[in-house]
Amino acid sequence: MSRRNCWICKMCSNESERLPSNLTLEEVLQWAQSFENLMATKYGPVVYAAYLKMEHSDENIKFWKACETYKKIASRWSRVSMAKKLYKTYIQPQSPREINIDNSTRETIIRNIQEPTQTCFEEAQKIVYMHMAMDSYPRFLKSEMYQKLLKTS
């Protein structure tokens, strides 16, 4: 999603005040109740990802979403391929979108991706989810983006 076409980015830069007609104030208010509520709604993850992108810290949400997709892969060959891609992109030290996980978790993943299962990234995904819930989510609720959504919904 480019900033040029993103309705969230346009709204926050005052290029447009229009929101999708089916984004309700009720949904936007639900996001403040808990991080789980934010992630469970239709637009919550999209808006949150746009916020993280504006903050230059979207690697966590991208990794979390990629893990959700990874867990649904049934084909062994596809799982091996995706596991290698996830490792090179998010887990490997100095990778392009390296996530903040402890060395023990990283080492476990390195062992597990030799014969990857649907759960081999589960611990890292939990850690990333906790980082988002405890760190960036409270900042999101205080952000200009979220405040504008509240006012315009």
Secondary structure, DSSP 8 states (H G I E B T S, - for coil): --TTT-HHHHHHTTS-----TT--HHHHHHHHH-HHHHHHSSSHHHHHHHHHHHTT-THHHHHHHHHHHHHT---HHHHHHHHHHHIIIIISTT-TT-----HHHHHHHHHHTTS--TTTTHHHHHHHHHHIIIIIHHHHHHSHHHHHHHHH-
